[in-house]
Amino acid sequence: MAVAAPSFPDNMDPKQRAQHQLERLQETLNRAYRSVPFYQTRFKEKKIDPLNVGSLDDLAQLPFTERRHLAENYPYGLFAVPLRDIVRIHTAPGEGHAPSVSGYTTQDLALWNNIVARALAAAGVNANDIMQIFLDPGLASWGRGYKDGAEALEASVIPLTALSLEKQQMVLKDYKTSVVVTTPSSAEELCQGLYAKGINPNDLALRTIIFAGEPVSQEERRTIADKLHVDTWVHFGLSEVPGPAIAFECAAHDGLHVSEDHFYPEIVHPETGKPVGPGEEGELVLTTLTTRAFPLIRFRTGDRMSFIEEPCSCGRTLCRVNWHKDRTDNIVVIRGVKVHHAQVMTYISKALGFTPTCCRLLVGKRGDRVGLEVWLGMDDTIFSDEIKELERVVETVENALAQELGITARVRLSEGKVECSDPGRREVAP
């Protein structure tokens, strides 16, 4: 069995870690240049020889990798190893007509387990815990990552399963769950459901909630923590590689530590691509340092972050970031799943057999549940005087989006212009 690249001590001297980062970066660049035609072409166009990258600062000379490049190289064009070495394949929504596909070697999976276990341990998860994973199906790969990471700590795990909210509440209470991994949106829904049933938080074994998939404000997490009498923690990850917990919160609850022995972080100006100043807000760019199957070089995440310059009181020397709510791209995050206007329109057109001439995509709340709303104008392509036919259109689109995105979408048919004046909803930008 392959052995994962080691994680260096969290309190390693920054200069020593930088030297290790450089060595791993050089190895990654050389492997990508040799094995991935996309990167070889990009480097040659820029007249860059990976062998000439002699410092971490030289990384800024390399071109960015964007989500559209993942779709353009669908399905296996960015793999750096033969398919016979791939033991797991994941897909995530992309920006174009194809999803993004990532692959993992045995070593990559072992590495992922170590990364997630490190983040869970920082939140105090241990062998005495029972951890329940409550995520939407669109984050199924994250569910597997959290399961494996928790099991590495010898915690008991209730894996991600397609249970209704009521069943999740039942499991939480009856199975004596002590740790829940979920999105902030789902945590709010779970909290409201428990109160609606009259369940006293003091009767639960729950002590920890780990938020994953989307940023959460201090006010939101404080409300959930107070209502459920729990400690809350935040994890940041990517659906592309490798998954959750790339950055994690420590007991200081002052920003997220980046696992920078496995990922080199940059924060750049979204428009110019140039590094921002100390403490300034910009777009997080990540380069994988130890991933073998699917290396990503200067991947633009679209997540808006800023570096924290001061040392952390926890003693870790891993760099820290603040994760801000707004994004730098047109993607919206719904219950942890990234949704892009063009991708959703592709799925709708495929389901209907034609592209609707009047369609708006909105993010809204129904009760306590955040979700995607699709408003279709009933023009000549959709209109029918048969109610059953209109119901079939709605059902077809809803099922297609649930299957492709892994989230629940609500479809509405509207006569005339498709408009929404509800300030509680916001549009998914094209």
C-alpha positions as CSV (number, residue, x, y, z in Angstrom):
1,M,0.0,0.0,0.0
2,A,1.3,3.4,-0.9
3,V,2.3,5.8,1.9
4,A,1.1,9.3,1.8
5,A,3.5,12.3,1.8
6,P,4.1,13.2,5.5
7,S,2.4,16.1,7.1
8,F,5.0,18.2,8.9
9,P,4.5,19.4,12.4
10,D,2.0,22.2,12.8
11,N,4.5,24.3,14.8
12,M,7.4,23.8,12.3
13,D,9.7,26.8,11.8
14,P,8.3,28.8,8.9
15,K,11.7,29.0,7.1
16,Q,12.1,25.2,7.3
17,R,8.5,24.7,6.1
18,A,9.1,27.0,3.1
19,Q,12.1,24.9,2.1
20,H,10.0,21.8,2.2
21,Q,7.2,23.6,0.2
22,L,9.7,24.6,-2.5
23,E,11.0,21.0,-2.9
24,R,7.5,19.7,-3.2
25,L,6.5,22.5,-5.6
26,Q,9.4,21.7,-7.9
27,E,8.4,18.0,-7.8
28,T,4.8,18.9,-8.6
29,L,5.7,21.3,-11.5
30,N,8.0,18.7,-13.1
31,R,5.5,16.0,-12.8
32,A,2.7,18.1,-14.3
33,Y,5.0,19.3,-17.1
34,R,6.0,15.7,-18.0
35,S,2.6,14.1,-17.7
36,V,-0.2,16.7,-18.3
37,P,-0.3,18.1,-21.9
38,F,-2.4,21.0,-20.7
39,Y,0.3,22.3,-18.4
40,Q,3.1,21.5,-20.8
41,T,1.4,23.6,-23.4
42,R,0.7,26.5,-21.0
43,F,4.3,26.5,-19.8
44,K,5.7,26.5,-23.3
45,E,3.4,29.4,-24.3
46,K,4.7,31.4,-21.4
47,K,8.3,30.2,-22.2
48,I,8.6,28.9,-18.6
49,D,10.8,26.0,-17.8
50,P,9.7,24.3,-14.4
51,L,13.4,23.6,-13.8
52,N,14.0,27.3,-13.5
53,V,11.5,27.8,-10.6
54,G,14.0,28.3,-7.8
55,S,11.9,30.0,-5.2
56,L,8.3,30.2,-4.0
57,D,8.1,33.7,-5.4
58,D,8.8,32.3,-8.9
59,L,5.4,30.6,-8.7
60,A,3.7,34.0,-9.5
61,Q,5.2,33.8,-13.1
62,L,3.1,30.7,-13.9
63,P,-0.4,31.0,-15.4
64,F,-3.6,30.4,-13.4
65,T,-5.7,27.3,-13.7
66,E,-9.4,28.1,-13.8
67,R,-12.6,26.0,-13.4
68,R,-13.3,26.3,-17.2
69,H,-10.0,24.5,-17.8
70,L,-11.3,21.5,-15.9
71,A,-14.4,21.3,-18.1
72,E,-12.3,21.8,-21.2
73,N,-10.1,18.8,-20.3
74,Y,-13.1,16.6,-19.4
75,P,-12.9,13.8,-18.3
76,Y,-9.2,12.7,-17.7
77,G,-7.2,15.4,-19.5
78,L,-5.6,16.8,-16.3
79,F,-4.7,13.4,-14.8
80,A,-0.9,13.1,-14.2
81,V,-1.0,9.3,-13.7
82,P,-2.3,6.4,-15.8
83,L,-5.9,5.4,-15.2
84,R,-4.7,2.0,-13.9
85,D,-3.2,4.0,-10.9
86,I,-6.5,5.7,-10.2
87,V,-8.5,4.1,-7.4
88,R,-11.3,6.7,-7.0
89,I,-13.0,9.2,-9.3
90,H,-15.1,12.2,-8.2
91,T,-17.1,14.7,-10.2
92,A,-18.2,18.2,-9.2
93,P,-20.4,20.8,-11.0
94,G,-18.3,22.8,-13.5
95,E,-18.9,26.0,-15.4
96,G,-19.4,24.7,-19.0
97,H,-21.1,21.8,-20.6
98,A,-19.1,19.2,-18.7
99,P,-18.5,18.7,-15.0
100,S,-15.0,18.7,-13.4
101,V,-13.6,15.3,-12.8
102,S,-10.8,14.5,-10.3
103,G,-9.0,11.3,-9.6
104,Y,-7.1,9.9,-6.7
105,T,-4.3,7.3,-6.2
106,T,-4.1,5.2,-3.1
107,Q,-1.5,7.7,-1.8
108,D,-3.8,10.6,-2.5
109,L,-6.6,9.0,-0.4
110,A,-4.2,8.4,2.4
111,L,-3.1,12.0,2.2
112,W,-6.7,13.2,2.3
113,N,-7.4,11.1,5.4
114,N,-4.4,12.7,7.1
115,I,-5.6,16.2,6.2
116,V,-9.1,15.7,7.4
117,A,-8.0,13.9,10.6
118,R,-5.7,16.9,11.4
119,A,-8.6,19.3,11.0
120,L,-11.0,17.2,13.1
121,A,-8.4,16.7,15.8
122,A,-7.9,20.5,16.0
123,A,-11.7,20.6,16.8
124,G,-11.2,18.2,19.6
125,V,-12.7,15.1,17.8
126,N,-11.4,11.9,19.3
127,A,-12.0,8.2,19.8
128,N,-14.8,8.9,22.3
129,D,-17.0,10.8,19.8
130,I,-19.9,9.7,17.6
131,M,-19.8,11.8,14.5
132,Q,-22.9,12.3,12.3
133,I,-22.3,13.6,8.7
134,F,-25.3,15.7,7.5
135,L,-24.5,17.1,4.1
136,D,-26.5,17.4,0.8
137,P,-25.9,14.7,-1.8
138,G,-23.9,17.2,-3.9
139,L,-21.2,16.9,-1.2
140,A,-21.1,13.1,-1.2
141,S,-17.3,13.1,-1.8
142,W,-16.9,15.3,1.3
143,G,-19.0,12.9,3.3
144,R,-16.6,10.1,2.4
145,G,-13.6,12.3,3.3
146,Y,-15.0,13.1,6.7
147,K,-15.9,9.5,7.4
148,D,-12.3,8.3,6.6
149,G,-10.7,11.1,8.5
150,A,-12.8,10.5,11.6
151,E,-12.2,6.8,11.5
152,A,-8.5,7.5,11.4
153,L,-9.0,9.1,14.8
154,E,-11.0,6.0,15.9
155,A,-14.2,8.0,16.3
156,S,-17.5,6.3,15.6
157,V,-19.1,7.6,12.4
158,I,-22.6,7.8,11.1
159,P,-21.9,8.3,7.4
160,L,-23.6,10.6,5.0
161,T,-26.9,9.0,4.0
162,A,-30.0,10.4,2.2
163,L,-32.2,10.8,5.2
164,S,-35.0,13.3,5.7
165,L,-34.5,16.1,8.2
166,E,-36.8,14.3,10.6
167,K,-34.7,11.1,10.4
168,Q,-31.5,13.1,10.9
169,Q,-33.1,14.6,14.1
170,M,-34.0,11.1,15.2
171,V,-30.5,9.8,14.6
172,L,-29.0,12.8,16.4
173,K,-31.1,12.2,19.5
174,D,-31.2,8.4,19.7
175,Y,-27.7,7.5,18.6
176,K,-26.2,10.1,21.0
177,T,-24.3,12.0,18.4
178,S,-21.6,14.2,19.9
179,V,-20.2,15.8,16.7
180,V,-22.1,16.9,13.6
181,V,-20.5,17.9,10.3
182,T,-22.8,20.0,8.2
183,T,-23.2,23.3,6.3
184,P,-24.3,26.4,8.1
185,S,-27.6,26.3,6.1
186,S,-28.3,22.7,7.2
187,A,-27.3,23.5,10.8
188,E,-29.8,26.3,10.9
189,E,-32.5,24.0,9.5
190,L,-31.6,21.2,12.0
191,C,-31.7,23.7,14.9
192,Q,-35.1,25.0,13.9
193,G,-36.4,21.5,13.5
194,L,-35.3,20.4,16.9
195,Y,-37.0,23.4,18.5
196,A,-40.2,22.8,16.6
197,K,-40.3,19.3,18.0
198,G,-39.7,20.6,21.5
199,I,-36.4,18.7,21.9
200,N,-34.3,20.2,24.7
201,P,-30.7,20.6,23.6
202,N,-29.6,19.6,27.2
203,D,-31.1,16.2,26.5
204,L,-28.7,15.7,23.6
205,A,-25.1,14.4,23.6
206,L,-24.2,16.9,21.0
207,R,-21.2,19.1,21.9
208,T,-19.6,20.1,18.6
209,I,-20.8,21.3,15.2
210,I,-18.3,21.6,12.3
211,F,-19.4,23.9,9.5
212,A,-18.2,22.9,6.1
213,G,-19.0,23.9,2.5
214,E,-19.7,27.6,2.9
215,P,-18.6,30.6,5.0
216,V,-20.6,31.5,8.1
217,S,-20.9,34.9,9.9
218,Q,-20.0,35.3,13.5
219,E,-23.7,36.2,14.2
220,E,-25.0,33.0,12.5
221,R,-22.6,30.7,14.3
222,R,-23.2,32.4,17.6
223,T,-27.0,31.9,17.2
224,I,-26.7,28.2,16.5
225,A,-24.1,27.7,19.3
226,D,-26.4,29.4,21.8
227,K,-29.5,27.5,20.8
228,L,-27.9,24.1,20.8
229,H,-25.3,24.7,23.6
230,V,-22.4,23.6,21.4
231,D,-19.0,24.7,20.2
232,T,-18.7,25.5,16.5
233,W,-15.8,25.2,14.2
234,V,-15.2,26.1,10.5
235,H,-13.5,24.1,7.8
236,F,-12.7,25.2,4.2
237,G,-12.3,22.9,1.3
238,L,-12.6,22.4,-2.5
239,S,-14.9,20.1,-4.4
240,E,-12.1,19.8,-7.0
241,V,-9.1,18.5,-5.0
242,P,-9.0,16.9,-2.6
243,G,-12.2,17.9,-0.7
244,P,-12.9,19.2,2.7
245,A,-10.7,20.6,5.5
246,I,-7.9,22.1,3.5
247,A,-8.1,24.9,6.0
248,F,-9.4,24.5,9.5
249,E,-10.1,26.4,12.7
250,C,-8.1,25.8,15.9
251,A,-9.2,26.4,19.5
252,A,-8.3,30.1,19.2
253,H,-11.2,30.5,16.7
254,D,-9.3,33.3,15.0
255,G,-9.1,32.5,11.3
256,L,-8.4,29.2,9.5
257,H,-5.0,27.4,9.4
258,V,-4.1,26.3,5.9
259,S,-2.5,22.9,5.5
260,E,0.3,24.6,3.7
261,D,2.6,21.5,3.8
262,H,0.2,20.1,1.1
263,F,-1.2,23.3,-0.5
264,Y,0.6,26.5,-1.3
265,P,-1.8,29.5,-0.8
266,E,-1.7,32.9,-2.6
267,I,-4.1,35.7,-2.3
268,V,-4.3,37.8,-5.5
269,H,-6.4,40.8,-6.7
270,P,-9.3,39.3,-8.6
271,E,-8.9,41.5,-11.6
272,T,-5.2,42.0,-12.0
273,G,-4.0,38.6,-10.6
274,K,-1.3,40.4,-8.7
275,P,-0.6,39.6,-5.0
276,V,-2.5,41.7,-2.6
277,G,-0.8,43.6,0.3
278,P,-0.5,42.2,3.8
279,G,-3.9,41.7,5.3
280,E,-5.7,42.8,2.2
281,E,-8.7,40.9,0.8
282,G,-8.5,39.1,-2.5
283,E,-9.0,35.7,-4.2
284,L,-7.5,32.6,-2.8
285,V,-5.3,30.7,-5.3
286,L,-4.1,27.2,-4.4
287,T,-1.3,25.0,-5.7
288,T,-1.2,21.3,-4.7
289,L,2.2,20.2,-3.4
290,T,1.6,16.5,-2.7
291,T,-1.3,15.4,-4.9
292,R,-0.2,12.9,-7.4
293,A,-3.2,12.0,-9.6
294,F,-4.6,15.5,-10.1
295,P,-2.1,18.3,-9.6
296,L,-3.6,21.8,-9.7
297,I,-1.2,24.7,-10.3
298,R,-2.3,28.2,-9.2
299,F,-6.0,27.2,-9.2
300,R,-8.3,30.2,-8.8
301,T,-10.8,29.1,-6.2
302,G,-13.1,32.2,-6.4
303,D,-13.2,32.3,-2.6
304,R,-12.5,35.7,-1.1
305,M,-9.9,35.6,1.7
306,S,-7.2,37.6,3.5
307,F,-4.1,36.5,5.3
308,I,-3.8,37.0,9.0
309,E,-0.3,38.3,9.7
310,E,-0.1,37.9,13.5
311,P,1.0,34.6,15.1
312,C,-1.8,32.3,16.4
313,S,-2.1,31.9,20.2
314,C,-2.5,28.1,19.6
315,G,1.2,27.7,18.7
316,R,0.6,26.5,15.2
317,T,2.8,28.2,12.6
318,L,0.6,27.2,9.6
319,C,-0.5,30.4,7.9
320,R,-4.0,31.6,8.7
321,V,-6.7,33.2,6.5
322,N,-10.0,35.0,7.1
323,W,-12.8,33.5,4.9
324,H,-15.2,36.2,3.6
325,K,-18.7,35.6,2.4
326,D,-18.7,37.2,-1.0
327,R,-17.0,35.4,-3.9
328,T,-14.9,36.8,-6.7
329,D,-16.8,35.0,-9.5
330,N,-20.4,34.4,-10.6
331,I,-20.7,31.1,-8.7
332,V,-23.1,31.0,-5.8
333,V,-22.9,28.4,-3.0
334,I,-26.1,26.7,-2.0
335,R,-25.9,24.4,1.0
336,G,-22.2,23.9,0.2
337,V,-22.7,23.1,-3.5
338,K,-21.2,25.5,-6.0
339,V,-23.8,26.5,-8.6
340,H,-22.9,28.4,-11.9
341,H,-25.6,29.9,-14.1
342,A,-24.2,28.4,-17.3
343,Q,-24.0,24.9,-15.9
344,V,-27.6,25.0,-14.5
345,M,-28.9,26.3,-17.9
346,T,-27.1,23.4,-19.6
347,Y,-28.8,20.9,-17.4
348,I,-32.2,22.6,-17.9
349,S,-31.8,22.7,-21.7
350,K,-30.8,19.0,-21.7
351,A,-33.8,18.0,-19.6
352,L,-36.3,19.9,-21.7
353,G,-34.8,19.2,-25.1
354,F,-34.6,22.9,-25.8
355,T,-33.3,26.1,-24.2
356,P,-36.0,28.1,-22.6
357,T,-36.2,31.7,-23.8
358,C,-37.3,33.1,-20.5
359,C,-35.5,31.8,-17.3
360,R,-34.2,33.2,-14.1
361,L,-32.2,31.5,-11.4
362,L,-32.6,32.7,-7.8
363,V,-31.3,31.7,-4.4
364,G,-34.0,32.0,-1.8
365,K,-35.3,30.6,1.4
366,R,-38.4,28.5,2.0
367,G,-39.0,28.4,5.7
368,D,-35.5,27.7,7.1
369,R,-34.3,25.9,3.9
370,V,-32.0,27.7,1.5
371,G,-32.3,26.4,-2.1
372,L,-32.3,27.1,-5.8
373,E,-35.4,28.5,-7.5
374,V,-35.9,28.3,-11.2
375,W,-38.5,30.6,-12.7
376,L,-39.5,29.7,-16.2
377,G,-41.6,32.0,-18.4
378,M,-44.5,30.1,-20.1
379,D,-43.9,31.2,-23.7
380,D,-44.9,29.1,-26.7
381,T,-42.1,26.5,-26.1
382,I,-43.5,25.6,-22.6
383,F,-47.1,26.7,-22.5
384,S,-49.8,24.0,-22.5
385,D,-53.5,24.0,-21.6
386,E,-52.9,20.6,-20.0
387,I,-52.1,20.9,-16.3
388,K,-50.4,17.5,-16.3
389,E,-48.1,18.6,-19.1
390,L,-47.1,21.7,-17.1
391,E,-46.6,19.5,-14.0
392,R,-44.4,17.2,-16.1
393,V,-42.2,20.2,-17.1
394,V,-41.7,21.2,-13.5
395,E,-41.0,17.6,-12.3
396,T,-38.5,17.0,-15.2
397,V,-36.4,20.1,-14.4
398,E,-36.5,19.6,-10.7
399,N,-35.4,15.9,-11.0
400,A,-32.6,16.8,-13.5
401,L,-31.1,19.5,-11.2
402,A,-31.4,17.3,-8.1
403,Q,-29.5,14.5,-10.0
404,E,-26.9,16.7,-11.6
405,L,-26.2,19.2,-8.7
406,G,-27.1,17.1,-5.7
407,I,-29.3,19.8,-4.2
408,T,-33.1,20.4,-4.2
409,A,-34.4,22.9,-6.7
410,R,-37.8,24.4,-6.9
411,V,-39.2,25.3,-10.3
412,R,-42.0,27.9,-10.9
413,L,-43.8,28.6,-14.1
414,S,-44.7,32.2,-14.6
415,E,-46.9,33.9,-17.3
416,G,-45.3,36.8,-19.1
417,K,-42.0,38.3,-17.9
418,V,-40.2,36.3,-15.2
419,E,-39.7,38.8,-12.4
420,C,-39.1,38.5,-8.7
421,S,-39.4,41.5,-6.3
422,D,-38.8,39.5,-3.1
423,P,-35.8,41.0,-1.4
424,G,-35.1,37.7,0.3
425,R,-34.0,36.2,-3.0
426,R,-30.9,37.0,-5.0
427,E,-30.2,36.1,-8.6
428,V,-27.6,33.7,-9.9
429,A,-25.6,35.9,-12.2
430,P,-25.0,34.7,-15.8
